[in-house]
Amino acid sequence: MANIRIKRIHALGTENARAQVEAFAQSLKEELQIDYAWDGNRLIFKRVGASGTLEVGADSLDLDIELGLSLSLLAGSIERDINERLDDALK
């Protein structure tokens, strides 16, 4: 198993960042069949082979993903893809 941890600093404020994360999560739900739910400002998500949380703060995002064995081999490319998508989502 592999873990991916990503921290992003932003200047959007909590509400705007949360709205951007919601749009990001919705696109992942459609594209990758990810199920998610909000618990306060924490997005909890899961799909076959991966689960994690994304904590939305006033000036930062903290993403923690646990990959199952089948996706662990792809951890590097998954992390690169997530970084690109987060950069686009936080514009």
N, C-alpha and C positions, 0 to 999 in steps of 0.2 A: 504494500500500500504506500501511497505517496500523499504528502500534504502540500498544498500551495497556499502561501500567505502573501497577500498584497495589501499595501497601504497606499492610499492616494490622498494627497492634500488638495482641497478645493476651496473656492471662495463663493460658493453658491448659497450658503446657509442651509440649515437642516431641511426646511420645506422644499426648496428648489432641488436640492440634492436627492431628496426622497422621491420627488416626482420623476427625476431623470432615472433613478434606479428602478422605479416602477416600470417605466417604458422599456428599459433594458431587460428587466426580468420578463416582461410580457413577450418581447421578441424571442428570448431564449425559450420560453414556454412553447411558443409556436414552432420554433426551429428545432429544438432539441428535446421536446416533451419533458421539460422540467416543471415539477410541481413546486409551488412556493406559497408562503403565507407570511404575513407581517405579525410581529410581536413587538409592539411599540415601534422603535426605530430600527429594529433588527429584522432583516429579511432572512427567513429560514427556507432553504431549498433542498430538493432531493430529486434524483432520477436514478435509473439503473446505473450502478457503478460509480456514483458520486453523490456527495451531500455536503452541505456547509451552511455558513451564515455570512451575511454582509451587514455590518453595523454602520449606520449612517449617523455621522456627527455633524456639528455645525460647520466644521472646517476640514473634516477628514472622512474617509471611508476605510473600513477594515474588513477585508475579505479573507475568509478561511475556508478552504475546500479540502475535503478528504476524498481521495480517489481510490476506488476499489482496485483489485489486482488487474483486472482487464484494461483499465485506463491508465494505470501507473506507468506503463511503458511510453505513454504519450504525454507525460506530465510537462515536458519542456515545450512542446508545441501547443498544448492546452494553455499553459501560462502565457505564452506569447500572444495567443489569440485573445485571451481575456484582457491582457494589458491594452491591446489595440482597441478592443471594444469599449473598455472603460474610458480610454482617452476620448473616443468619439462620443460616448454618452455624457461626459462631463463638460462638453464644450458649451 
